[in-house]
Amino acid sequence: MQAATQFSPLKFITRLVGGFLCLMATAAPALQIDVLYLKQIIDKPPVLSNILPDAEDSGQQGAQLAINDNNSAGRFLKQRYSLEIYESKSPQELTERARQWIASGQALIVAELPAATLSKLAQQPFISGHSILFNVAAMDDSLRTTQCRSGLLHTAPSRAMLSDALMQFLVFKRWKEWFLIKGGRDEDILFASALKRSGKKFGAKLVAEKTWSFDTDLRRSAAREIPAFTQGEDYDVIVVADESGDFGEYLPYNSYLPRPVTGTQGLKPLAWHRVVEQWGAAQLQSRFEKLAGRWMNSLDYSAWLALRAIGEAVTRTAANDHKTLYAYLLGAEFELAGFKGRKLNFRDWNGQMRQPIPLAHPRALVANAPLEGFLHPHSELDTLGFDRPEVSCTFAPSL
Amino acid sequence: MKTIRISVLLALLLAFNSAAHAARLYVSNEKDNSLSIIDMNSLEVIDTIEVGQRPRGITFSKDYTKLYICASDSDTVQVLDVASNQIIANLPSGEDPEQFALHPNDRHLYVANEDDAVVTVVDTETRTVLAQIDVGVEPEGMAVSPDGRWAINTSETTNMLHWIDTSTYELVDNTLVDQRPRHVEFSDDGKTLWASSEIGGTVAVVDVESRKVIKKLNFKIAGVTADRIQPVGIKLTSDQKTAFVALGPANHVAVVDTASYEIRKYLLVGRRVWHMELTDDDKFLFTSNGVSGDVSVVDVDKLKVIKSIKVGRYPWGLAIKP
């Protein structure tokens, strides 16, 4: 119950903003849309490159911005949106809060939860059919292939979408022979297998694979350790799977051969990055910076998408019940402008939001997937991630 | 013999003089902080002038002595003296002005302030702000009806057309349209309003009297995927029979029959075509192509692209001085 009892400046601001909008609302009855944001606080493992930590309010600020955006439209339509943020380390407490939320007649939940917690929550009888869960954080492919569930939508891209985006770029550049370096953590192994699948899909050849298991302090010894570690087979490019940023940051410029580094470090496939500025994105970036005092990251963006998807469904249907909203979100009419140059919508076979994937290095956008030439009979966006025939779970576009 | 020579000289001088006064096309170059000036006879760039940062929308005063320029990153609307090519004033426009429309009274500018979710009304004579009206998120397109009654603003993230009563400066109605409305244009008779939705890929035709969408146009170009078709600029001929719709990264302009709403033709122009301008006699259409950095010239009778003119980086707005 940590967050509920401690003073949180963000929550305080959230309430202030909510209160302000309340004053502005007119006396006429308004449509009220309440959203619960659940965050499981995760103890971050110690990493060697610990210099640039992620902002602790990642995700929540993106959600708040979308609430503000929705309320701007809501002013004209007599619709009012509110956000309640609940954080805990305990999956039981988070599940219990969700149960209370549904019991109080609510239905909309944004989930910043690891896959295991999310999957269990989605299977709860009080959720199933009674809620729309928006996954904004878990990238696990299993949630999109074997464990997908009606009512569970994903605005965060899957690992497969990221790895497909990267492999399209490597093939486009003719850097077809790749050297995989992966960490030993569970998520690194998941991303490594996504990369291998994508490599096969687009015809890039894995020429070597190594697992980083050293425990020397690379901050002091990268120049000695990394050349030796990357010596051997020739390759065009290094692809690294190190999601927590333990050792990968030390690969660029230290490899034995002068080769680019891509993957979770170097050139990265991402949901969002500060360098995305085309298609009006500069405006979203500056709105976010005004609100949060920092740059918008992928988690913020996925949360923003979830809340904006809700806003769009409410605006178009003039309804706030979850069955109407869910049917609209998965219907042919739904489209969302997400500042990525194409309209975004949900795949009706697993609830994943289709979206372009930017490929960026820390200071510039390099490419935007899907890359030209990767074709698909239905939508080029479906060259990223799991396509309909690859998905075996049951997922219904209505509740 | 001498007199003949003098008269030839005079004729030449006159010809030169009239060339100097030939119609000109002004083009704002968003990423060059400049305007390119194109001679309409030779269809060549004859001058480039430095202006404020990130110039986008441009429009002339009624007598064509002044050109108003949205200098977005300078947070001002600049006033260019057309005779001297000098900036003579910076108007208080509100933050990040992107597009604007001049009221038929030739005095009030309605400015969309993209970063601030407001529309600012500026008096160009007293150089003061008359009103600021709250609108949706990311206001972009602006138009004032020919009778001066309505100012219409589009908000890109709220997906609405906002109807502002120009006599009270109050927002009185909103019309929902498809994703990311970019541009609005009234027909000359003021009866219909055309609004493009960039991400929705559609153009809505709105009946001004009822403020309802009466027709939604869709576009389809062989060999171009649907989500590359992103309508932005719209221009209607003065006889109101034809509408041109710039389709952004589809690199085409759609030619629409306004009676049947059928697409008569798609014209291939430069890359990422955004805005357009027609000559007064409707004979020529000019398009700004941001990515290829040029302006395409369309012969309207023949519906053929006859020339492309290289201008600065990211050409955005266009305005013709007859």
Chai-1 contact restraints between the chains, C-beta under 6 A:
chainA,res_idxA,chainB,res_idxB,connection_type,confidence,min_distance_angstrom,max_distance_angstrom,comment,restraint_id
A,D69,B,V137,contact,1.0,0.0,6.0,A-B,restraint_1
A,D69,B,T157,contact,1.0,0.0,6.0,A-B,restraint_2
A,S72,B,G136,contact,1.0,0.0,6.0,A-B,restraint_3
A,S72,B,V137,contact,1.0,0.0,6.0,A-B,restraint_4
A,S72,B,T158,contact,1.0,0.0,6.0,A-B,restraint_5
A,A73,B,G136,contact,1.0,0.0,6.0,A-B,restraint_6
A,A73,B,T158,contact,1.0,0.0,6.0,A-B,restraint_7
A,F76,B,N174,contact,1.0,0.0,6.0,A-B,restraint_8
A,Q283,B,E138,contact,1.0,0.0,6.0,A-B,restraint_9
A,S286,B,D115,contact,1.0,0.0,6.0,A-B,restraint_10
A,E335,B,Q179,contact,1.0,0.0,6.0,A-B,restraint_11
A,A337,B,Q179,contact,1.0,0.0,6.0,A-B,restraint_12
A,A337,B,R180,contact,1.0,0.0,6.0,A-B,restraint_13
A,A337,B,I199,contact,1.0,0.0,6.0,A-B,restraint_14
A,R342,B,D227,contact,1.0,0.0,6.0,A-B,restraint_15
A,K343,B,I199,contact,1.0,0.0,6.0,A-B,restraint_16
